[in-house]
Amino acid sequence: MAVKSKRIDLLGIATAAGASVRGAGMGPEALRVAGLIEALLDLEHEVIDHGDLRRAPPSPGASPASQRLPDERRNDVLDLAARTSDHGCELLQQGGFPVFIGGDHSIAMGSVSAVARHCDTRGKPVFVLWIDAHADFNTPITSPTGNLHGMPLALLCGEPGFDDSFHGPWLGRIDSRNVSIIGARSIDRDERRLLQSRGVEVIDMRKIDELGVVALMRGVIERVKNAGGHLHVSLDVDAMDPAIAPGGGTLVPGGLSYREAHLIMEMLHDSGVVGSLDVVELNPFLDHGGQSATLLVDLVASLFGRTIMGEEAGPMEFATGEDS
Ligand SMILES: [Mn+2]
């Protein structure tokens, strides 16, 4: 299958305000250093790097980041979510394929909102594939930690329990029945009840072990195709096994293997239904020599059409013998 050239808009959101562990704010730069842009250019896509959204530096004498109050961190998360939503919406209106590079997973409050708002104007249903060890479906009421990176899906699906500060014209809405979470293996008790009652599809690691990625992904892709929908993919580094992706702040053993993760991306590419992507939770401070950053770049390349055999490696070309 030939790669169709796309206009890819990279937007970094350099923040760890939604997480309890610091370092994810360095994620966008680490992905660039690992060759994200070059990998996409190699596939003959057009790439526009819009730089990073970030909060203004603190005033001199302000408390260090490690002592920030929960209210200050929430303000950071929501300010960035609103800006991400507005910026992302513009990029989608211009026909681009936005790639939101985090940052912790709270940035998806803004990125998925952008997609929901854009698709709302086109009457297109939105589907979300959340590739993650966690379900990120807590609310301020159910969350054991209060960290906002564990809540974006619940907010986007319209769960109660979020106060007025979370709501504004920037916030989009998605249907919980159009959400699939794949790679899950750490879900909190009250969160599990919510997921079940809202009809969220949870493809946990046991299902992957028993049925395999191919059968499960076919189901996800078919539903998007049948509805003529837009699929947003949200890729959390901790979906992968910590042995191959150590660079995250909330690692859980027993994750996706290297090939399972690539196969998901390859199938998503072939499906042609993906229109936007998050790459989140990469923590370069905890990574081992760029191993996780490089893995994420390779996975993104698979989503954008890189294959093992290349595009033109058919027998006819081989027979001409002009290329070595
Ligand atoms: Mn996550």
Residues whose N, C-alpha, C, O or C-beta is under 5 A from the ligand:
A	BS01	MN	H105 D132 D136 H149 D236
